[in-house]
Amino acid sequence: MEMEWFESMPKVELHAHLNGSIRDATLLEIAKGLGEKAVIVFSDVEHVILKSDRSLKEVFKLFDLIHIITTDHDTVTRITKEVVEDFASENVIYLELRTTPKRNDSKGMSKRSYMNAVIEGLRSITSVDVDFAPVSYAERRTLDSDYVNGPNVSCIKRKKLYVRLLLSIDRRETTASAMETVKLALEMKDVGVVGIDLSGNPVVGEWNTFLPALKFAREQGLPITLHCGEVYNQHEIHAMLEFLPERIGHACCLEEEAWRKLKSSKIPVRLLLWDSDREATVNGHKHQVEICLTSNIRTNTIPDIDGHHFADLYKEKHPLIICTDDSGVFSTSLSKEYTIAAAAFGLSRDDMFKLSRNAVEYVFADDYVIEKLQETFDTAAKELNL
């Protein structure tokens, strides 16, 4: 019953990896085809794809498979379309989808052509009205409509989903490659790229390798989110917090000093990213943390839900955003993550609705989108009697 209620509630997803959100059915179909072509041994992965409670070792096996299949442009387009449709089906109204632009010379894939395949996936969606390409505020006022009119249709309201893209710097990349990703993000701002993410295997690479590209992104006005504290590397965690990103993801393996820094750090802001129930400041705001409950437990960064740092941060009224991370790989959904959080931490429907609504303040989109999202939540609050 609670799951159905959270599915009906409007939601904001700010930490979703495109390729990790692939449907099991799609992964099974493509893997079978690759097996028939002797690219992979299908029997090695079939049982893993069919499981819903995968071990950490099995999760990594799936990621290896996904890395192989996402070097094909048509597959990337298909995955993008299906992932967005899946989020729309559970009433996600704003989605920041992050992905690492891939290069594979043997397949004729460049970082740019990979991203073009992603954009093609967004353009191919017909089941929902997808807004992914920003236009000026004045043009929005003139062109934006929540309705579709045709010869046989009059004033039929369509479900609308705002989708924005974050380009991820993979921790395996060189400084030059990371800089290339940032420059590509700048070139693709007109098709919905709104920020930069740093992600990948947390035990690979050095912070100083990516720092020049991240600094350049900041100089050019691109917001940044960092995967931070996935492993116990306190030197890097402190360096990341001192960098003052707009958001951080996970924040699992912080020792006491880093926790104090996380809770007290101030980040320069262009907008006041606080709701009326929180203690606002004029000069900045605290690090906003993207919380991925199922992911943290499945990857063994948190022993169990009872020991999750969500409870501590929520008690401190620290800005939190509930997210999925890799909904396909971890067999979850955003509605399921809300259901888990409510049950584990004793939160009411009203509490969870406020968490979802607060997430609007942390999106990397423009003022117009924020205004439309807030209107959607205002309407939903009345319909849900909140």
N, C-alpha and C positions, 0 to 999 in steps of 0.2 A: 504493500500500500504506500509506504513512504517513498519507495523507488519511483512509483508512478507520479507522485506529487512533485518530486524533484525533476522528473522528466518534463513536467508541464511548466515548471518555473523557468523564466528566461535566465540564460547563463552567459558568462564571458570566459573564454578559454585563452590564456596567455602563454602557456608552455606546452605546445604540442609539436612533436617532430613529425614531419610529413611521412617519411618512409617507415617510421616506427608505428604509424597509425594504420597501416595496410590491413585490409580485411583478411581473415584467415582463409576464406573461400578463394579469394584472389591469389593469395600466396600459394595455396595448394594447387590451383590450376596452372599457374606459371611454373612452379617447381616441377610439376609433372611433365610439362612440355620440355623443360630443360633436361629432365631425366631421359626423355625419349631421344633427345639430341646428344646424349652422353656428355653434356656440359657438367652435370652433377650426378651423384648417385641418389636417386629419388628416395630409396628406402632408408637412407641415412637421416632424412629430414621429415619424412611423412608423419611419423608418430609424434614428432615435436610440434609440427603445425597443428595436429589434431588435439593436442593437450590445451587445457585452459589454466592449469596450475604449474607452469614451467619452472624448473629449477634455474639457478643462476647460470649454470653451464649450458642449459638448453636455450636460455635467453640469448647468450652470446652466439650460439649456433644459428639461431634465427637471424641475428644481426648480420652474420657472415653471409647468409643466403640473400638477405635483402640487399646487401652491398652488391652482390652479383647481378640481381635482376634489375636494379635501378640504373644500369648503364645503357638502357634502351629507351629512346625518346617516347615511343608509344606507351610503354609501360609506365613511365613517369607521368604522362598525361592522364592515363587511366587511374592511377593511384590518387592523383590530385583530385580528380572529379569525385571518386568514391569517398575519399576521406572527408571532403567538404560536405557531401550529401549526408554522410553519417552524423556529422556534428549538427547539421541543420535538423535532422530527424529527431534529435533530442532537445530541440529548442535552444540551441546555442545561437545567440544573436550577433556576437562579435567573436572572431577567431583570428588570432595571430599564429600563423603557421610558419614554423622555422625549418629550414632545409639547407644542407651544404651543397653549393653548386659543384657538380662533378665534372671532371675531365677524363675522357677515355679515348685516346687517339685511335685505337683499333676499331672503335665503334663510330668514329667521327663525331664524338661528343665533346664540346667545349663547355666551359662554365656558362657562357652565354646561351648556347643551344639547350643546355639542361634547363635553365630558367625559362627559356621560351616554351619548353614542353610543359612546365608547371603552369605558365600563363594560359597556354592552350587548354589545359585541363579546367581552369577556372572559367574560361569562355564557353566551354562545352556544356556547362551545367544548365539544365532547363527546368529542373524540378523545384528550384527555389531561385528567388531574385538575389543574385550575388553581386554585391558592390565591392569591387576590388581596385578600381582605378580612381584615385582622388581627382577632383576638379575644384575650381575655385568656389569660394563660398557663394558668390553671386550666381554662378552657374548652377550650383546645387539648388538654390532657392527657385530657380526657373525650371530646371529639368527634373528634379527628384520627385518621384511619385510612388506611392504605396499601392497603386492600382494599375491594372492592365485593362485596356479597352480594345475590343475587337468587334467584328461584325456580329458575332454571336455571344459576346461577353460584355457585360456592363458592370463596372464597379465591383469586380471580384478581387478581393484582397489577397495578395500573394505573400507568402512567408519571405522575409528579407534577412539576409545574413551579410554582415560586413566582414570581409576577409582582407587581412593585411599580411605581408610577408616579412620575415626576418631572415637575412642571409647569415648562415652559420660559418664561422671559421673553425675548421677541424683542428684539433690539437696536434695532428700529424703534419700539418702544413708548415712550410717555411715562412719567414717574414715576408718575402716577395709574394708568395701565393696568398697569404693573408691580406696583404695590401691589394692584390688583384680582386679579391672578394669584396673588399670595402669599396673600391672604385666601381665595381659592377653594381653594387647596391645604390650608389649615387646615380649611376646611369639609368637605373630602373625605378627611380622614385615615382615616375609618372604612371607606372603600372602596379603600384601598391606596395613597393618595398619601403618599409618605414624604420628599419633598425638593424642592428648587428647583434649576433649571439656568438659566444665562445663555448664550444662543447666538444664532445668526443671522449675518448678513453682518458680518464683523469690522471692516470699514471704515466701518460705519454706527453712529451713536450715540456718546455720551460716557459714560464710566464713572460720573461723578457723577450721571447721570440715573437709573441703576439702583441706586445705592448705598443710598438710603433704604429701598427695598423689600427689598434684601438684608439690611440691618441689622435690619429689622423681622422678616424670616423667622428670622434667627438668634435674636432675642429671644424668639420664640415656639417655639424648639426645633426648627426645621426644618433639617436638614443641607443644605449647599449645594455644588454642583459648578459650576465655571466653565470655559467655553471660553477658554483662555488661550494667547497666543502663536501664534495662527494667522497673524498678520502682524507685521511689525517695528514695533511700537508700544511701545517700552521704558518710556515713562511709565506706560502702562496696565498693562503686565505687572508692573511693580514694585508698583503700587497693588493689583493683584489678589493678589499674593503676600503683601503686607502685611495684606490683609484676612483671610488665613488660612482659606481654604475647606477643607472636609473633603476634597475631591478637586479636581483640575484635569484638563481634557481637552486633549490634543494637545501643548502645550508645545514647539512646533517652533522658533519664532523668538526664542529667548532669547540675549542677548549674555552675555559672561562674568560680569559682575556679577550678572545675574539667575540664571544657572546656579548660582553660589555660594549665592545666597539660596534657591533652590529646594532645593538639597541639604542646607542646614543649618537651614532654618526649622523651627520647632516649632509645632504647632497644639494648642491645648487639647483634650483628649479626655475623653469620658465612659466609653469603654472602651479597653483596651490593645490597639491594633490592630497587633500585631506577632506574628510566628510565632517559634518557638523558635530558628530559625536566624539570626534577625536581632538586632541590638543594641537591646534594649528600653530605653525610658526611662520614668520615672514620670510626668513632667509633660506629655508630648506625643509626637507622631510626625511624621515628615516628610510633605510633600505627597505624596499618592498620585496617580500619573499614569495616566490612561486613554490607552493607546496604540492608535492606529488606523493600522496600517501602510499598507494599500492606499489609504485615504482621503488620507493625507498625501502619497503619491506622485502620485495622480491629480489632486490640487488644486495640485500643484507647490510645496507648502510644504517638501518634502524632495526633492532632486534624484533620488536613487535609494536603494534599500534598503541598500546598503553604507554610505551616509552617515547612516543613521537614528540618532537619539539613543538609541534603545532599547539599543544595545550599551553605551554609556557608563553609562546609568542602571542597567542590569542588573549591570555590573561593580562599580558602587558599592553594590550590594544595596539600591537604592532601591525602594520599593514601586511595583510596576507591575501594571497590569491590561490584558490584551490584549482589544481590543474591535473591533467592526465599523464603528461610526459610522452609515453608511447602506448596509446590505447590498444593497438593491435597486439603488440608483443606481450603486454602485461594483461591482456584480456579484461579491459576495464572500459569505462565510459565516464564522462564528466558527471552525469547523474549518479552513477555508482559511487564516485569519489565523494560527492556531497552526502549520499546516504551513509557511507562509512564514517565520515567525519561527524555527522549528527549523532549516530549511534554510539560511537566510541567516546565522544567528549560531552555527551549530554546536552546537545544544542537543539533549540527549538526550530520550527519551520521559519519563524520570524528571524531568528539569529542567522540561519543559513541564507535567507533571502537578502539580508543586509550584507552578508559577506559577498554574495554574488553582485549586488548592486555597487558595493564599494569598489569592486574590481574595475568598474568603468573609469574610475579616476586614475587608474594606472596604465591605461592603454597608450600605445604610441601613435594613435591616430590623431586627426585634427579636431578642432573645436566643434565643427559641424557634426561629425560622427558622434562625439561625446554627447552633444545636445540631443541627437536622435535616440541614442541608447538610453539616456536618462528619461526621455519621454516614454519609451517602451516600458521601462521599469515602473514609472508612475502609473501607467495604464494597468500593468500586471498587478501592482499592489492593490488596486481597487477591485480587480476581478477575483483576486485570491483572498480578499477580505483581510489584508494585512495593514 
